[in-house]
């Protein structure tokens, strides 16, 4: 099976199963999914606290539990992301596509427009891809990767706000407050990056199931067993 080097498009058969997503990539993916759900829910509650909390806070401790869940999930989310950055260097070529789309390659750009034309119904038959197609890479890089980086930096800057200047947290993230000059600006950017990730998640889930049904290769199961299988195998 012949594959375009930078785009990942299968240009010649016969199609064969390919081990694409290694275990650390799949583990990071599902940890991220599990952490985003409570992060979003508790994030909304922190941004707009429920008025139903009554009584003395010392005894109810309800909002403190919301904050603790949010902070704990944020720590796990961040550690998993740092592991994913490491694996971009230690893993196979497909582990790097999220961080380094091959925008210098003409084949990559052709693949992007080929996939875009297919989604716009200007191209009848989909191509076969090993790994993420260039259009998917673009969406993941712009919305998810950049959104995640902004989310983590602004989140820890807000977390550091409860510490005094000169503390370890403010030494690490105080520059964010200096850069924006206003905690509310940081909070707004934190919320916007969350919305970017939510938009990506909706599109990502839809497209993953759509391509699993209408495309020429497996998508959903690939993030479970790591193997890209093709429906046209042997042709």
Helices and strands as residue ranges (DSSP letters): E 2-3, E 10-12, E 18-19, H 23-47, H 57-60, H 62-90, G 93-95, H 106-119, H 134-139, I 140-145, H 146-160, H 168-180, H 183-214, H 222-225, E 227-228
